[in-house]
Amino acid sequence: MRRIHVGNALSAFGLGFTVPYLYVYVAKVRELGATTAGLVLAVFAVAALVVLPFAGRAIVRRGPLPVLLTALVAAAVGALSLGLAGGAVSVLLSSALLGAGQAVMQPALATMIVDCSTTESRSRAFALQFFLQNLGLGVGGLIGGHLVDASRAESFTLLFAIEAAIFLLLVVIMSTVRIPHAPTIGAAAPQGGGASWKQLLGNRAMVQLCVLGFVLFFACYGQFESGLSAYGVEAAGISTSALGTALAANTAMIVVAQFAVLKFVERRKRSRVIAAVGLIWAVAWVAAGYAGLGHGSRTMATAAFVSTYALFGLGEAMLSPTVAPLVADLAPTGMAGQYNSAFALVKQLALAVGPAVGGPLAASLPAPYIVTFLVCSLGIIVLALRLGRQLTPAQNQPSHARSRVVAQGTPGASGRAEISASNV
């Protein structure tokens, strides 16, 4: 598990190390123009959408480790070739390879966490994963920003070469991982790729969770670097330095709150925790509305805008030990890879649609923008409570289900009670 968490941190570090500078690199350094730079960012996202439907089945059939190693090698080749590319075609192909590799890493690593954890430790493991991912993204972006120089193309070549080396180092580290024997697909489980997707779509709870996940990522993560920042600058008059402070407040809240809220989250029903996140984000959008549409001072507007990002961070800290373990608990035996990849696909779709909708709306129609995402946050509450009615007690609140099973065991059958609790 320690090696897996190192993998999470390093993969996030590699992502934060280069992705924020892709636009500048393609448009300015390689002088390929804004259109090609925009296409590179689009290809980066589209490549993920293309490979994720196949990644789940590959993880189920081959195991998460071989799929992860393949993705790491592909990402390393994509990163190195991107640093050496000079033409539009080579840049687009390299970004597609890098985007595909990085997209497959996440469901593979998540499935490895499932295989190496128990129901009791899974929430804490995913909370630590989220913490390390944010830390890796932040540190990677900080170091990468100090290495690059838009006037020197070789500085970007060095940046991408370091990223490729990080991925290859991760190949070596992850090759030493010995995954506990994961459950195999039962005889009754579908063997074809189409049949496995049909089985997943037949799971009403999983389908509802995917719909809920789309709204979660669309209304929060999909707005960070597009709609919300555009709204802050255009409608609220927030300076770039204040925008940086807001992003830092988001990261700081995650770092401070992640393990503080963990015990609280573990003792509550998962559906109610997600509903509480919807309520917190609704308050965040109200604060954003005050920042841009109110008539307070510039100081009050800035404080309200920064608090919006901080409240988003609190919600993210509550979601990390809740949603990912729930995906794992909804998956039938041996199908965790398929379910993790499906949820990653939903996330990627939301992250592609969110900026496309939020950016233009925030810049031109700030009031409807705030109302739209306030409604989305309130919708999260409704969807979460509806999802709770589809979950079993063990899926919705594993800690309560375990305590009930143990409590019902008699002194002469304590061993049976403990085994039942672990199975739940």
Steps between C-alpha positions, in 0.01 A plus 500: 500500500789736571637442150155563351475830684847594372363422153201729558722785616751466215234468228328814632838675520563420135158634403546826691856528373409555134127530426461861625768604249376310194321799351799733534735232367297427186372851421801712595813289525439277195315789329215276383227747593206511737285270283752216510551554873125472554492183292781353711298553819193354328694196375639451850142463628361306203777240522391428856138458389607254230718271712305488827217273373764241406716551808244351738473174313878477470536549876243225565667255261870577554502655846565863591881478521576404136253763380664763723849416377385522138336837568817630667719402206253659256491821705882509518531464122230763448666746737846461348373525141294807594814673624677426172207562264519797269202462265124502558448132412776372728380724785142372465606133485730541801232671708253223412745236622575693819131566569404137443776372728416737783127424473553124542727544803217614728258202474795261509635655821149516650449129429835420662385689810182291505701177469742602779244634748212369707157650546623644830810669356371600155362843588825600667702366204302704248520808723878467504499451123311826449729684740813380320352578157434861599843526658662359186307735271590803711868419538529399134346825380720704732825336392404491134420870503852581623667283236333629186596811308282598203803649326691168508349194330762276663356576845172337392688208346669451840159523670346225288814286526482517880134402484585200282774400747249523787264261322783255428611521864143417594514195272795372703329572834166347404668191353597406856137503618352162585123529481305262726313241297203692365165327462437373150184539300251235593371248251167681481662833422491622141816425304459738207575871519149590383342265752700648787385851407143372478534354850637831630215696342257257659625598846258780590705618795815530285313684225361746755847545649639575152230764442576648840874487428453688174317781679764507776791536260311732264398740777834513681813364337384600152477865609827554687727606217234625257158627603566599858830672426343682202209606721737625769702711259215631284205535739662531843806700390733263682870557434724220376681498835168456682412217262827333595412548866162335440664197336744479790208517746341203325817292532558612859146401598550153353831457682359619833155341482569167326575291807305721741173413324587135443368369832184707460444364148563138596224513762234642267299359213683558177191636324452759774867602487466564125178693563684711759765576237224625269381733777854627567554567130165681479628735771824536300309611190299748709832645622622518140177678406557756772857555380394583145142617522490666841585859580758449773853634507783350298639346819168331581466376142849352509435333836175350371670371185786343696247338736328345196815308412555406865146360529554300182812355662303395808250319279780329307655376826163346597451335160840330468441235772136460393449472124798285392442231770131498406588425137713207622222370727244511217723294269432126480784264582790549260341800323659787696716599204200528270306712750798725579558561129132576440498755778827650371333532158208688656746729678689568178176583316403747773843661492470539122146641502541717812751753361325508160174604667627696799768714338288683240198520735703654782665757277179620329214421741633499858160495675363199304837331554467520879135390491582202275763360731307581813220284357756228418617501863144471628450221247792314659301487826197349327704248297700392807189434709342307212818293466482417871172315440674272247788404732509216747585589862849353451559712190360820648660476843756218527604587858142473628442173314817349648409603854151350466635165379756478781241601759266223387765231541468280809800419726515150361495624143735796522715364220201480268399858590848633422512317167157637407611849590805476278291367213260795535 
